[in-house]
Amino acid sequence: MAVIIKDGIIGRASGSFRGDILIDGEKIAAVGGSIYCGGAEVVNAAGRYLLPGGVDPHTHVMLRVGENSVSDGFKAATRAALFGGTTTIVEHPSFEPQEAPLSAAVERTAAEGIGRSYTDFGIHLVFQRYGDDIAAELPTMTEAGFPTGKVYTTYGGRLTDEEIFPLMLAMKEAGGLLLYHCENNAVTNGLAAMLSREMPAARESWPLSRPDYCEAEAVRRVLALSRAAGVPAYIVHLSTKEGLEEAIRARRAGQMVYLETCPQYLTLTEECYKRDNGLDFVMAPPLRKSGDCDRLWRALGQGDIDAVGTDHCSFSRADKERLGAENVFKSPGGVPGIETRMELLFSEGVMKNRLSLERFVAVTATNPASILGLRDKGRIEAGADADLILIDPEKSGILSAESLHQAVDYTPYEGIMVNGRVTDVWLRGARVVEEGRLTAERPAGRLLKRRL
């Protein structure tokens, strides 16, 4: 049966207006001021915002680090994502054994997600080494629909500059795009070792070990390599004004740079580490100063930041306390956020006049879909997938671990009031959340093959 969603405030990256959307099967059939279709189901959206379903470009819903695993997995995490208005995610896989082929992480992630994901999902490649075998595999993987891959400049699976540069050239030849976690490994390791000796249990040691210049230096280095290779670069989870300024300078010099930030770097500060529950906020990069938050908000509103992901990584408070109580550097890093991204950005951005409605749609849906090759996602126009959400600006609530649907024992946004709540969600034309209630009978998300 066709569905007409009538009289909503339709938000698109290119402009907004009051109107109707006709859904026919899995696709948007028409968008206009007044649509009639005999026999169609009619949904009244008056007074609510009718927007594209959210596209989260950066999740870790099944991350494993050593013996530690996140709390949720595909089924629980993507179910929570629907409640929060996200209909598509792109997953960053865990590292595989060092000798494993590039395809191994993709195959394992696909096997976990198919039949368990409530949202549609894509998969990034992950690079933990580079050699002739990886270079030979790249064209096959990009052609198979996995054209984006992550490079770490820190952690055990990091790549050196001598590996990154030829990988850039190979990815360029294969038609792909590299995404970078930018922190200087020597700085983080050196400061962490010193602080582990001097003040290991102090939560404040965590941000001290990963200072703002640590991110900025790695951003500058990656962009220098990208400039030499003649390729674009996508910087994930940007957290500092210093890193932002490095990217803006590169853009002014003619480079193509995509920037992503996360709600935690817009709404929380390093003061959180002084709390009794300071371990909750162990993540990399760490939370920054209020000045960084303000600068990132301004860049987001002005169009200098392209996308907002979550870096959702739901290691539990129980595991953080069990492993990190005596030494903060042994705590697993990461925070949950897959359910809260859209409402936080709408409340703190649109409702507080930091973001226009158009910019909100751009950074939460249209831009990440476009950049990552999700051609039928993130936009409201005829022929696109009917992934849609309704947000009621008159509804509000306080975020808490108890009220959210995420399968983890805390939220970093505990006690924050959000104004504007997601009430209804459609995934490819099927209404999966209705008036705040999950109506999807089973996970129906699809693995998406992408082209840049």
N, C-alpha and C positions, 0 to 999 in steps of 0.2 A: 504493500500500500504506500502511495506517495504521502509525504508529510509536508505541511507548510508551517513554518515557524513565523508567526506574524507580529509585526509592530514592535520589533526589537530595535535597540540602538546598535546597528551593525558596525562593527569596528574592523577596519582594514588598515594595513600599513600606509596605504595611499590616501586614506580619508575615511570618514565615518558619516553615517546618515541613518535615519529611521526608516525601516523597511521590512521586507519579507524575504525568506529563503525557502525555495522549494527543493525538497530532497526526493530523488527518485532512485530507489535501490541504494547503492553504496555511494552515489555521487550527488553533488550539488547540481541540480538541473537548471535553476534560474535564481537570480538575485534582482530584486527590484523594489519599487515603491509600493506596489499593490499587486499581489499575485493571486490569481484564482485557478484552482484545479479541482474539478468536480470529483467528489468521492475521496478527496485527500483528508487525512487526519490533520486537524488544526491545533497547533500549540500556541497559546497566547503568551508572548514575551514582553508585553507592554511594561515599561518601567525598568526593564533589565537590559544588560549589555549582551549582545549576541556576537561571539568572537570565535576565531579559529581555535580548535583544540591545541593545547600547549605542546611544543616540541622541546624536549629536554635533551640537549646535545651531549650531556656528560653525566653518566651514571656508573655506579659500581654495585649493581644489585646482587652479584654473586661472587664478590671479591674474597679471595683466600690469600692470606699472607702467612707463610709457614704453617703452623698448626691452628691459626686463628681464622675464623670466618665471620662474615657479617651476619646480622641477625635474621635477614629476611629471605633473600632469594627472589627469583622472578615472580612467583605467584603472589606473595605477600606484598612485595614492593610495588608491582604494577597495579594491583588492586588499590593500594593507597594512592597511587598516582592518579587514577580515575577520579577518586573523590576530590582531589585537588585540581582537576581540570586539565591534566596532562594526558594526551592520547597517544603520543609517540615518544619513545626514548631511543637514544643511541648509546649502547653499552660499551664501556672500556673493559676488556677482559683482564683477568689476572695473568701474571707471568706463568709460562710453562717451563718445563725443564730446559736448561740452557741449550741443549742440542736439538730441541724440537723444531719442526718446520713452522713457518709463519701461519700455516693453515690450522695448526693444532688448537690454538686458543679460539679461533672462529668456530671450529667444529664443535668444541666442547660447549661454547656459549650457545650456539644454535640448538644443540641437543637439550640444554637446560631450558631454553626459552620456548621452543615450539610445544604447544599444548599446555603451557603453564602461564604464559604472559597474557594479562588482561589488556595491555596496550599493544599496538604495533611496535616493532622494534627493529633497529638496525644494529650493526656490530662494527666497531672500529678494529683495525689491526693494532697489534702492540709489538713494538720493536725492542728487544732486549739484547740484541747483537746485530751485526751486519757483516755479511760476507757474500761470496759468489752464489751460494745456494739461496740466500734470501733474495738477492738481485734477480736470480732466474725465476723465482716464484712470484715476484711482484706483479708482472703483467697478468698472470693467471688470476690472482686474487682480485685485482682491480676490475678485470673483465667479468669476474663472477659476481660483482656487486658490492665489493668491500674496498672502496677507493680512498679511505681515510685511515691514518694510522698515527699512533701516539709514540712520541719520543720523550724519555725522561732524561733530564740533565743531572739528576740526583738519584739516590737509592742504588741498591746492588745491581739492578738491571739497566743502569744508565748507559748511554752511548757517549763516546768521546767525540770531540770535534772532528777527529780524523775519520770517524765512522759516519757522523752526521752529514758531512758534506757530500760524499759519494752517494749516500742514501737519498739526499735531496735530488741529485741529478737522476738517479734511477727512478724515483717517484715521479719526477717531472716527465720522464720518458713514458712511464706507464699511465700517465693521466691522473695521478692521485694528488692528495693534499696531506701534508704532515701537520700534526698538532703537537705542541710542546708544553711540557711541565717545566717551568723555568725557575730553577734555584741553583746557586753555585754549590756544588757538592763539597768542595774543600772547605768552604766557609761553614756550612752547616755541620759537617763532621767535626771540624776543629773546635768550634764553639761548643758543640754538644759534649765533646770529650772533656773540655775544661769545666763546663757547668756540671757535668756528672760527678766530677770530683768535689766541686765546691758547694753546690746546692742542688743535689739530685732530686729531692722531694718537693722542691718549690715549684709550684705550677707556673710561676712567672718566668722560670728558666726556659720554658718552651718558646715563647716569642723572642726571647733574647738570643736563642740559638739560630734563628732564621730571620735576620734583620731585613729591613726594606731594601738595602743596597744589594743584598744577596739575590733577590728577585730581579732587580734592575740590571745587575751585571749580566745575568744569564739571558735576559731579554735582549740586551744589547748584543751579546755574542751570537745568539741565534739569528738575529736580524742581520748581522754582518755576514754570517754564512749564507743566509737566504739571498742577500744582495749579490754576493759573488756567484751564487748558483743561478740567479735569475728566476727565483720561484717565490710564490706567496708563502706566508707563514700564519698559522693560527695559534695564538697564545691562549692556553686554557687558564681558568680560575685566576685571572689577574687580581691582585690584592692591594697594590700600592700606587700612589700617585707618581712615584719615581719610575716604576715600570711603565705606567701609562705614558709618561712624557717621552721615554725612549721610543715607544711605538709611534707616537705622534710625530716625532722628529723623522723617523724612517718614512712615514707616509708623506711628509712634506718633501722628502728627497725622491719621491716617486715610487716607493715600494708598496706592494699590496700586502697589508697586514690585517688579519681578522683578530678581534679581541673579544674574549669571553670573560665575564665575571660571575659571581654567585651571590645569592641573597645574604649569606653570612658576612661577606665583605662590605655589604651596603648597610647592614642593620645592627651588627655587633662590633664591639671593640675589644682591645686587649685587656680592658678592665675586667672582663669576664674571668680571666685567669686568677684574679684575686679572690674569687668566690670559693666557698667550701667545695662546690662541685666543679672546680676549675678544670678537672680532667675531662669533663664533658666536651671541652672546646679544643682538645688536642686535635689538630688537623694541619695539613701542609698544603699551601702556606698557612701561617697562623693568622689569627685576627690582628688587625692593625689599629692605628689611632683614629680618632674621630675625624681628623683632617683628611685622612685617606678616604674614609666613607664619603665625606662631602664632595671630594674631588671626583670620585667614581660616579656618584649620583649625577653630578654636572655633566660628566662625559657621556653618561648613558642618555641623558635628556637631549644632549646636543648631537648625538649620532656618532661620537667617537668610539663607543663600545658597541659591538654588533649584536651580541647575544648574552643571555643570562642562562647558565646551566645550574646544576645543583652540586655536582661532584658528590652525589648521594653515596654515602659509605657508612652503613649503619652498624658499626661495631658498638656493642652494648656498653652501657655504663658499668654493668657488672664486670665485664672483661677489662674495661679501662681501669677500674679500681683494683681488680685482682692483680693485674700485671704492672700497673703504673703507680701504685700507692707509695712505694719506696723510691722509685726512680721514674720521673715523668717521661724519660726517653724510652722506656720499655712499654709505654702505653700504646695500643694500636691507634692509629690516626684516622680521623674521618668523622663526619657528622651526618645524621639523616636529614633529608630535606625534600624528598621527591614529592611529598604531598603538600608542602607549604609554599613552594616557589611562587605559584600563580597568585594566590591570595595575598601573600606578603608584598609582592611587587605591585599588585593593584592597590592595596591599602596604603603602603608607604610611598608609592609612586604616583598613581593616577589621583587618588583621593587627597593627597597632600600637594598636588600640583607640581611634583618633581618631574613627572612624565606625562606627556599627552597620551590620549588613548591610542593614537596611531603608533607612537613609540613603544608603548606597552605591547601592542600586537607584534610589532617588528621584532623586538628583542626576545619575546617568549615563544614565537611561532614562525613568522614569515622568514626572518633572517636565518635562523639555524636550519630550517628546512631547505632554503635556497643554497646556503653555503655547503651543506653536507650532501646535497644531491637527492633530497626527498621531494621529488617533483610534484607529487599529488598532495602534499601536506602543507599546512601552515598558511593557507590563503582561502578567502571566501570569494569564489568565482565559479561560473559554470564549468563543469568538467573536473573540478578538484574533488578529492575525497570529502565526504560529508562528515568531517571531524569538527564538531561544534560544541561550544559551551555557552551556558547562560550564567551571568554573574548578577546577583541582586545587590545593588549598592545600599539598599536599606537594611540588609541583614549584616549583623556583626557578631563577633564572638571572641573569646580568649583562647589562644592556642595552649594546649596542654597535652602531655603524653597520654592522658586518659581519654581525651576527646578525639584524638587523631586515630587513624587506622593503620599507621606504620607499625610493623612488627619489631619494635625496639622499645627499650624501657625508659627512654627519655626523649625530649626534643630540646635543641639549643634555644628554641624560641618560646620556652615556657613562660606564660604570663603575658605575652604580647597580644594586644588587642588588634584584631584585623577588622576593617570596615569594608564590606563587599565580600560576599561568599558565593562560591560556586554552587548552583542548585541543580543543574541538569547538564548531562554530557551525552553526546552522540559520537560513536566510533563507526566510521564508514556507514552512516545512515541508521545504525541501531542505537536506540536510546538505552545506554548502559547505566546511567544514574538519573533518577527522576525525583525531584524535590528532595535531594539529599540522601536518597535511598538507592543502594546498588540493585539494579534490575538485571544485570548480566547473569545468566544462569551458569555460565562456565567461562573460563578464559578463552577468548576468541582472537587474540592478537596474532598478527602475521609477521613473519620474518621478511623484512624489506630489503630488496637488492637495490643498490643505489648507483647512480651515474652522476659525475660532476659535470 
